[in-house]
Amino acid sequence: MNPLLDSLQTYPFEKLRELFRGVTPNADLRHISFGIGEPKHPTPPFIRQAVIDALGGLASYPATLGSEPLREAIARWATQRYHLPPLDPKTQVLPVAGSREALFALAQTVLDPTLGGTNATRDPAQRAIVICPNPFYQIYEGAALLGDAEPYFVNSDPARNFACDYSVVPDDVWARTQLVYVCSPGNPTGAVMTLDDWRELFALSDRHGFVIASDECYSEIYFDEATPPLGGLQAAHQLGRGYERLVMLSSLSKRSNVPGMRSGFVAGDAAILKQFLLYRTYHGAALSTVYQTASIAAWNDEAHVRENRAKYVQKFSAVTPMLADVLDVRLPDAAFYLWANVARTGLTDTAFAQRLYADYNVTVLPGSYLARTAHGTNPGRDFVRIALVAEPAECIEGARRIVEFCRALGR
């Protein structure tokens, strides 16, 4: 077996199942899950109908490059959303089977595992590095490790709106860095990178030559229609540069409530996408023709996305002030998570999650499960991630139970 598999850590939801093993939740209360970031709003009927109407496509193999109409729809959407010069749908856009698999596969494309010698002769101190935010989406670490690279974690700073401070990364680390993952809006903090953040990262990429993978799957969940989150390609354009060594990844899962379609795209540096297409031709992860057709309908419509955002605004407006009475929590920049500090309850993040499940049948995810201990600390410790993905009434009921739980702890 591939020995690199032994380097992978247990996935957060497996850790959560182990934490809950042997715990009997309160049977008088219906279970409410804030644990998994899976959208629960109904899929828009027009997308469901588009799937049905395209079922004839099941008789054909899908093209890895995706259909021309889909690439054109994605290019048009991204150009309008981020106020860009027109993207070339032939060279700067590539449909993928969800941003998750693309985030993983991209590392296998851009990492050079021969840096510092062959497997037999390589100096471990010369191993390629992949920089990840901390806390982070666990796919980044797995992609690095299975690409035979070393993950290097840059802790988020609550005092800086959970931004990563890249100035603390040593020069010898940058010299070995081949790939940097960023997530904006961030999972789990909801933080959005500023133009100054991007300026700093672009300057580092210019100096050291690494690729930037910008995970933007939460970009369409925000709270002010007038100020959508800044994207990586948008930042590059505003700073007067091209897309060299930059790709962004997006998805319909959160935007359109179709996680089961596994439909997304990668856009940016045409040279990287050319090689990524070559990799994917052999990897065999082409998006089904049925979902390609339905995706065109989804990318071409914004009305359902605005309605979806309005639901999140309703939920966050109701839930955030409720929880702020008992936990250290505030409205995030974007995305559908509340990143709540539970230290004032006197419980660790894992104990908080376990007891909340036992007493009130509500699931939240311990923040320490979403981070690694790096530079002497685990930045997820004392936090829990609360995914407000259910319908408003269920989210409000879950928040009410959390408030009652926290108040009971103080009695």
N, C-alpha and C positions, 0 to 999 in steps of 0.2 A: 504494500500500500504506500501511497505518497506520504513520506514522513512529515511533510509540512502540515498535514491534517492534525497532527498531534499538538501543533502550536495554537490551534483555535480554542478560544474560551467558550464556555457554555453561553448560549444565547439568552438574553434577558428574560424572555418568557418561560424558558425552561427553569431558570433560577426562581422565577415567581411561582411556578408550579411546585417546586421543591419547598419553597418557603411556606406554601399553603398546605403541604402534605400533612395530613393528620388533623388539620383545623376544620372544625364543623361550623359553617357560617350560620347566622341567625335565620332559622327556617321561617320565622314569622314575616320576614321581609324579602321581597322579590330582589334578585340579584341585579345590581347596576354596575356595569363595567366602564371605568375610565382608564383601563389599562392599555388597550391596544389602539393605535392610531389608525383605525379603519373607519372610513366615513360610513355613517348609518342613515344619512338622508336618502330618500328614494332616488333611484336613477331616473332622470327626466324621460317622460314617455317617448319623445321624438327620437332619443338615442336607442331606446329599446326597440322601437319600430324600425329604425335603420339597421339594427342587427338582424331582425327578422327578414327584412327586405333583401339583405345581402347573403342569406344562407346558401344561395346557389354557389357562392365562392368556395364552399367547402370542397368542391370537386377539383380545386386547383391548388398547386403548391404556391405558397406566398414567395414573393421576391424579397431577398434580404434588403435590397435598396429601398423597398417600399414602392407603392404606386406613385406615378407622377402627380396625380391630383392630390394625394395626401401630402407629399412634400411641398407642393405649392400652397396648400391650405396652412400647413405649419409655418412656412416661410412668411406668408401673409400675416398670420396671427402674431408671430414674434416681432415682425417689423412694426406692426401697429402698436402692440402692447408696450414695446420698449423704445419706440420712436427712433428706429434705426434706418439707415439706408437699406434699400431692399436686399434681403438675403438671397443668395443664389440657391434655388431649391435643388439644383443638380449637384452642387459641391459643398454647400454649407449646412445642409440639413440631412439628418438620417433618422427615420422612424426606428423605434426600438420596442421590445416587448416589456415595457415598463422601465422606469428609471432605475429600479433596484438592480436588475440584471445588467443594465448598461454601466452603472457605477462600478460593479464588480469587473465586468469584462474590459472596461477601459484601462484598468490597471494592468491587465494581462497584455494589453496592446502597447502601452507606452513605457513600461518598466523594462530596463535592460539588466537582466539578472547576471550578466557577465562582468558587470562593473567590478574592478579590482581583481579580475582573474576568473578562471573556470571554477566550477563547484569544488574540484579537488584541491585547488591551490589558493582559493580566495582568502584574503585576510578579512576576518569578521569585521574589523574596524573600517573596512572599505565597502561594506554591504550597502546597497541602495536604500534610501530612506523615503518613506511616504509620510508627510505631515498631515495630522488629523486634528480637528478641534476636540476639546475634551470638556464636557461630555459630548457624545457624538452618536451618529447612526452606525451601528455595529458592522455594517457591510464594508465600511472603509477599512477597518482593521483586518477583516478577513481577506479582502482583496489584496492588501499589502502583504500579508503573511503568505498567502498562496501564490503570490507573485515573487516569492523568495526575497522580499524586501523587509526592512525593519520599520515598524510604525513608530512615529515620534509624536507625542501628544503635547499640544499647546493648550494650557488650561484657560477656560473662560474666566473672566473677571467680573463678578457682580458689581463692582464699583465702576466698571466701564460698560455697563449695559450688556454684560456677558460677552463682550468682544474678546477675541484672542489678541494677545500682545505679542506680535511677531518679533519685536525688538529684543526679546529675551532669548531668542533662539541663537545658539552659538554659530559662529562662522563655519566651523568644521562640520556642523550638521547641515547647514545650507549647501555646503560644497558637495555633499553626498545626496542631496534631495533631488528626486526626479519627478515627484508628483505631490501636489498639495490639494487636499479635499477641503472645500468650504461648503457650508450649508446656510443659505440665506433666503428666506427666513429660516432660523435655526430650529432643529430638532435636538433637544427638547425645550430650549429657552425662548424660542420665538423671536430672537434678536435678528435685526436686519443690518447688514453691512452698510456703512456710509461710504460716500465717495472718497473720503480721506482714507478709509480702510482699504478700499480698492487701489487707490494711488500707491499706498505703501506696498501692497502685495504685488502689483505690477512692476514696481521698481525692483523688488527682490527677484521676480521672475526674469526680468531683463538682465540682472546681474549674474544670476546663477543658472538660468536656462531650464528651470523646471516647468512642467505643465500644470495648469490650474483646472481642476474639475469643479465647477460650480453647481451644486445640487440645489435646484430651485423648485422642488416639487410642491412647496407650500406657497408659492408666489401669489396665488390668486385668493388666498384666505387672508383678508385684512379688513380694517375697521373704518377707514375713511376713503370713500370713492374718489376723492380728489388727490389722494397721495398713495398710489400703489407702491409696493416695495421696489427698490432699485435692483436691477439685475446686473449680472456680470458683463454681458455684451453691451448693455446700456451704459455702464460705467466706462467701459473701454471707449465707446463712441464719444461720450461726454468729455473724456480726457484727451481726445484727439488722436487715439491710437487705433491700430487694427486689432484683429482677433488672434494674433500670433500666440501660440502656446496656451490658448484659452478655449475651453468648451463649456457650454452650459447644458444642463439636463433638466427636463421638465416632464410632466405627466398629466394625464387626464384624471387620475384616480381621485385626487382631492378636489380638483377644480370642478369636475362633472359628476362626482359620485359614481364612478365606474371602476373600482379597484379590481373587479374580476376580469376586466378587459385587458389589464396589464399593457396599457398603451401609453407610450411616451415618445420623446425624441431627444436627440443630441444635436446641438448646433454650435457653429463657431469655426475654428481654424480648419480650413479646407484640407490642409496637408495631414492633419491628425485624422480627420474623418475619412480620408482616402485609405489610410492604413487600418482604421477601425472597421471600415467596410470589409477589407480583405480578411481581417481576423474573424468577423462575424459570418462571412461566407462559409468558413469552415466550422465555426462555433455552432451554427444552425439554430439561431434564436430569432428567426424572422417572425414578424407580427402576422397573425392570421389575416387572410384577405377579408374575412367577414368583419373583423374589428378594424381593419384599415378603412373600410368603407364607412363604418359607424363613426370612426374617429374624425373623418372629414366633416361629418355633420356636427360633431361636438366642437371642433375647433372653429367652425364657421359661425357659431352662435354665442353671444355674450349675455343674452337675457337670462338664461338659466343660471349663469355664473353669478350675476348680480343678485338673483333671488337666493342663491345658496349663501352668498356672503351675508345677506340680510338676516338669515337664520343664525349665523354665528355671532353677528352683532347683538342680536336679541339675547342669545345665551350668555355671552361674556358680560353684557351689561347687567344681567340679573345675577349671575353667579359670582363674578369677581368681588363686588362689595360684600356679599354674604361671607365669602371665605376670608376676606381681608380682616374681618372682625376677630378671627381666631388663628389665622396663619399669616406669615409674612409673604404676601403675594400681591402682584399688580398686573394690570393689563399688559400683555406682551406687545411687541411691535406688530406681529402678524402670526400666522399659523393658528392651529386649533388646540394648543396646549397651554395649560397654566403650570408654571414651574414654581412650586410652592415650597418655601422653607418651613420645616416643621420643628425646628430646634426649640421654639418656645413652648412646645407641648411636653418637653422633657423626654421624648422618645426618639430613638434613631429612626432613620427613614424606613428600614426594614421592619422594625417593631411597630411603627405607625401603620404600615401597610397590612401587616399580619393581624393586628388587633382591630383595625377598621373592618377588615374582611370578616373576622370572627363575630364582632359585635353588631355590625350594621350591614353586612353583606354588600359592601362596596369595594371594588377593586381599583387600586391606584398602583403605579409602578415606582418602586424605590429608585431614587436618582442615582444611587451608587451603582446600580446595575447597568446604567447607561454611560458609565465613565470608567476610567482606569486610574489607579494610583500613579501619579506622575509628579516629579519634582517635590516629593514629600507630602502630597495631599491628593485626595480624591474629590474633585470639585462637585461631584454629584451627591456627596454625603450630606445628609440633613435635608435633602430636597425630595419631593415626590413629583412625578409627572402625572397631571390630570388631563386626560384627553376628552375634550367636550365634543364628542362626535355623535352622540345620540340626539334624539329630538329634544326640543327645549324643555318640555315638562319633565322628562326623565333626568336631564341634567340638573334642573332646579331641585328635584327631589333628592338626587344624589348629593348635591351641595348642602341641602338641609340636614341630611344625615351626618355629613362630615362636621358641620357646625355643632350638632348635638353631641357627637363623639368627642370633639375637642373640649367642649364645655364640661362634659362628664369627667374628663381627665383632670380638670381643675378643681373638682368638688372633693 
